[in-house]
Amino acid sequence: MYRETIRQSIAEIVEPLLQMQGFELVELQLQQRKGQWLVRVFADAEGGISLEDCQRLSRDIGQAFDGRRSSCYFLCAGGLIARVG
């Protein structure tokens, strides 16, 4: 239940950022590591996501998480990975 509450809180931050730029949240994964949450965000868009899209979304999500005690990995369709935080 606690994990789902955290997941929902993160989705409320991430999903609008993605939607504003024409992307959709495909999956959100949480894993606890060394007392912190590791967050993996999977996103996609009609026509796919470019490396530049991935970089921009990673930066935007990073800014949204700024000051929070978590690490976030943003995974775009096609296996592009960017570490945030």
N, C-alpha and C positions, 0 to 999 in steps of 0.2 A: 504493500500500500504506500509506504514512504517513497519508494522508487517511482511509483506512478505519479505521485504528487510532484516530485522533482521534474519528471519527464514532462508533465503538463505545463509547469512553470517555464521550462526551457522552450517548449513548443510555442508558447504564447509570445516569446521574444523572437524566435527564429522564423516562424511561419510568415508573419507579416513582412519581414525583410525580404524573404524569398518571393512572396506574391507581388510585392511592389515592383519587382524587377522581372516579372513574368516567369518565375520558376515555381515548382511545386515541391513540397516536402514529401519525400518518398518514405523515409524511415528515420527514426531517431533512436540511437542506441545509447545506453548508459552503462558504465562499468565503474565500480569504486576501486581506486588504486591509492594506496598510501594515504588514506584519509581524505582524498579528493575525488571528485567525479570526473571521469573521462567521458566526454560527449562526442558521439559520432553523428554527423548530420549527412544524410544522403538526399540529394536533390536532383531534379531532372527538369527538362523543358521540352516543349514541342520543338523538334529540330535538333535537340541535344544541347550540350553545354561545352563551351570552348575553355581552353586554359585561362584565357583572360577573364571569362565569366567566373571561373572558379577562384581566381585571385581576388577579384572584386568582392565576391560574396564572402570569401574567407576574411577579408579586411573588414567588411561591414559587420559580420558576425563577431569578429574579434573586438570591434569597438563597442558593440552591444554588451559583450561580456566583460569589458574593461573593469577592473577593480573587483571582479568576483573571483572567488578561489576555485577555479576549475580550469581544466584544459579542454579544448574542443578541437576535434579533428573534423574537417569538412571534406566529405567525399562526394565528388561529382560523378555523374554517370560516366562510365568508361574507365573508372579506376583512378582518376586524378585525386591526389590527396594533398591537402594543405593543413598545416598545424596552426591553430589559433590559440593564443594565450600563453 
